[in-house]
């Protein structure tokens, strides 16, 4: 119901954790693009095509698997590229993109539509990692531009800000923000005391 309300209100992209959640949203009638954040299971990849879902490519293995599935489906699939700038969970290392990404970008059945990262400590104003991650992300974006990634299929959408980052620093709004808790009126507790009440 939340996804349908957001679509009705004008959201032009939604995101979910995995392919199964994306399928639930499609079956409920959601029509806007849906980005799958989570790591991809090879056995689930057909759902990307049947339900028009946008995968995250966060490793060379994921890129190869999505490329192979797209070739099997005789399709070109748009994807978002995940960069690891310090959360150390999923993504291509920010300082190694010049070496690891050319093969991904050259995939004939893959079309880069977005580039993103996740902030590990956006809700902790005392942590310096947030600013380090922003700087690393922007350096990696420069490397992608140098590699021609922003011209091959048109400039991809750039996004990074979860709820806490959206409140904390407008420099990380880029092309889109990803509010989660804020949709439900929840302000991350460490940030709550830093936000002026009007």
Buried (B, 14 or more C-beta within 10 A) or exposed (E): EEBBEBBEEEBEBBBBEBBEBBBEBBEEEBEEBBBBBBBBEEEBBEBBBEBBBBBBBBBEEBBBBBBBBBBEBEEEBBBBBBBBBBBEEBBBBBBEBEEEBEEBBEBEBBBBBBBBBBBBBBBBEEBEBBEBBBEBBBBBBEBBEEBEBBEEBEBBBBBBBBBBBBBBBEEBBBEBBBBEEBEEEEBBEBBEEEEEEE
